[in-house]
Amino acid sequence: MTSSSSQFGALPAHAVDSAERHLRDTLSIAIGHQPPHAALIVYDSRTDLSRVLTAAYRRVAPEAQFVDFDSVSADAILAIFERMQAGDLVVLLQSTSFRLEAYRIRIELFKRGLKVIEHVHLSRMPGEQGLAYIDALAYDPSYYRDVGHALKARIDRARHGVVDSGDGARLVFGSPFEAAKLNIGDYSGMTNVGGQFPLGEVFTEAQDLQAVNGRARIFVFGDTQFLVNKPAAPITIVVEQGRVVGAENSTPEFDNMLAIIREHEGEVWLRELGFGMNRAFSRERMVDDIGTYERMCGIHLSLGAKHGVYTKPQLKRKDARYHIDVFAVTDAVYLDDERVYRDGAWQR
C-alpha cells in the first residue's frame, strides 16, 4: 500500500477524488451552500470511510470550521452551534451516531434554520462497501428531480398499484396513495434543507392499509441490529387486508423478527411503500447499513405499525414500536395501468 493511501486503510486514495466530485455537486446543487454562509464539519476519524469523507470535505469546503468530535467536549460543540446563523451548513460525519446527551442534533439544528448533511453509521460499511457508499453520493439533478417529481405525480394521482416480484408474486394496493414525500435533493418549498445522505427515495403508503393484499418476494430485510440480512433465497410474505399473515421459505431470523412485532403490536402491518432511486445500490451491490441501503433502486416496504409521516385512525402512535424495512424483488411496478419500473430502472 502506498503512503498516499495508508491513511485511508482499505480504501484507495482516489476514493477521495470521487467523494470530492460528488460532494461538490451536493453542496452547490442540492444544498445550495455558498458564501457568506458559514459551514461546520463535525467528524470522527474512527473508520476509513469517515477519513475519506473528511478529506473530501476539506477540499470542497476549505473555509469551513472542522471539529473532531472525539477531541472536544459536547459543550464546545453546542457552543459552536449557538453561534451559527440561519442558512449556515452543518455536516455530521459519524462512524456510529453522535450523542450530545439528550440533544437530538438534526432536529435541533433544523429548528435553528441551519442546513444539515448527516452521514451516519459509517462503521457499518467497511472495506469495499465504502466505495459503494461514495458512489451513492453522486448527485444527478436531471435524474433525481425529473424522475422523482414524475414519480410523485404518478403516485399522487393513482387509484391503485401493483408490485410484481416475479414467480407469480404480486402485491396489490387496491387504494389511492397518501401524498408522496420526496428525498431527492430538491428542498424548494420545504421548511428544512438537508437530512441523511445518500439521497434517493420517493415514499408513500396506501390511504386504506386494509386494501393491500397479495404476495411479495423479500430478498433482504433489516435485522434487530439494523443490518442487512440476505437469506439464501427470497422469502415470500403473504399479505391479507394490510397484514402479513404468512411467510413462505422463511428463515429463523425473519420468523423471529415477525414474532417480535406480533408480541408488542399484536399483528404485523405493512405500511410504507418506498420507491428507492439510488442507482449505486442494487440486489447485487449492497452495504450492511439498512438505513443507507434503503435508497436502493427498487421497492422497499416496512413491516410494523410505526410510520412517523402518515397517521392512520386504527393505529395509535404511542403503541406503534416497529418499522422494519424489507426489500422486494422488483420485476415491475404499476401505478394504475402504467408500468413505471422496468429492467431495473424507473421510467421517465
C-alpha positions, 0 to 999 in steps of 0.5 A: 500500500502506498503512503498516499493511501495508508491513511485511508486503510482499505480504501484507495486514495482516489476514493477521495477524488470521487467523494470530492466530485460528488460532494461538490455537486451536493453542496452547490446543487442540492444544498445550495451552500455558498458564501457568506454562509458559514459551514461546520464539519463535525467528524470522527476519524474512527473508520476509513470511510469517515477519513475519506469523507473528511478529506473530501470535505476539506477540499470542497469546503476549505473555509469551513470550521472542522471539529473532531468530535472525539477531541472536544467536549459536547459543550464546545460543540453546542457552543459552536452551534449557538453561534451559527446563523440561519442558512449556515451548513452543518455536516455530521460525519459519524462512524456510529451516531453522535450523542450530545446527551439528550440533544437530538442534533438534526432536529435541533439544528433544523429548528435553528434554520441551519442546513444539515448533511448527516452521514451516519453509521459509517462503521457499518460499511467497511472495506469495499462497501465504502466505495459503494457508499461514495458512489451513492453520493453522486448527485444527478439533478436531471435524474433525481428531480425529473424522475422523482417529481414524475414519480410523485405525480404518478403516485399522487394521482393513482387509484391503485398499484401493483408490485410484481416480484416475479414467480407469480408474486404480486402485491396489490394496493387496491387504494389511492396513495397518501401524498408522496414525500420526496428525498431527492435533493430538491428542498424548494418549498420545504421548511428544512434543507438537508437530512441523511445522505445518500439521497434517493427515495420517493415514499408513500403508503396506501390511504386504506392499509386494509386494501393491500393484499397479495404476495411479495418476494423479500430478498433482504430485510433489516435485522434487530441490529439494523443490518442487512440480512440476505437469506439464501433465497427470497422469502415470500410474505403473504399479505391479507387486508394490510397484514402479513399473515404468512411467510413462505421459505422463511428463515429463523431470523425473519420468523423471529423478527415477525414474532417480535412485532406480533408480541408488542403490536399484536399483528404485523402491518405493512405500511410504507411503500418506498420507491428507492432511486439510488442507482449505486445500490442494487440486489447485487451491490449492497452495504450492511447499513439498512438505513443507507441501503434503503435508497436502493433502486427498487421497492422497499416496504416496512413491516410494523405499525410505526410510520412517523409521516402518515397517521392512520385512525386504527393505529395509535402512535404511542403503541406503534414500536416497529418499522422494519424495512424489507426489500422486494424483488422488483420485476415491475411496478404499476401505478394504475395501468402504467408500468413505471419500473422496468429492467431495473430502472424507473421510467421517465 
